[in-house]
Amino acid sequence: MNEETIICPCEDVTYSDLESVLSLGAETFDDVKRFTRCGMGPCQAKACFYQVSKLISERKQIPLSKIPYTHMRLPLRMIPLESLLREDKEKPVKTSLSEGHANE
């Protein structure tokens, strides 16, 4: 793997970015996330968690099974901003997962 290999495609985090934060003392995925935004994109670490965890395990001599999964933050899926701003509580806004916008 070369230095410019992208590990987190959602946030464009490279292998060299990870090496840098691990040398600064990062020991968990959440530490890496705080420094680089790795795992904060639309996939919520589904694409990069294993690679980052494996690298942490190798560099810090921590068993892969001991590296905790990242903390999830709400919302866990994309929602339209207007659904948070609606004053009409009677009629809920339905979200289409395939289109990514509100349907009424």
Secondary structure, 3 states (H helix, E strand, C coil): CCCCCEEECCCCEEHHHHHHHHHCCCCCHHHHHHHHCCCCCCCCCCCCHHHHHHHHHHHHCCCHHHCCCCCCCCCCCCCCHHHHHCCCCCCCCEECCCCCCEEC
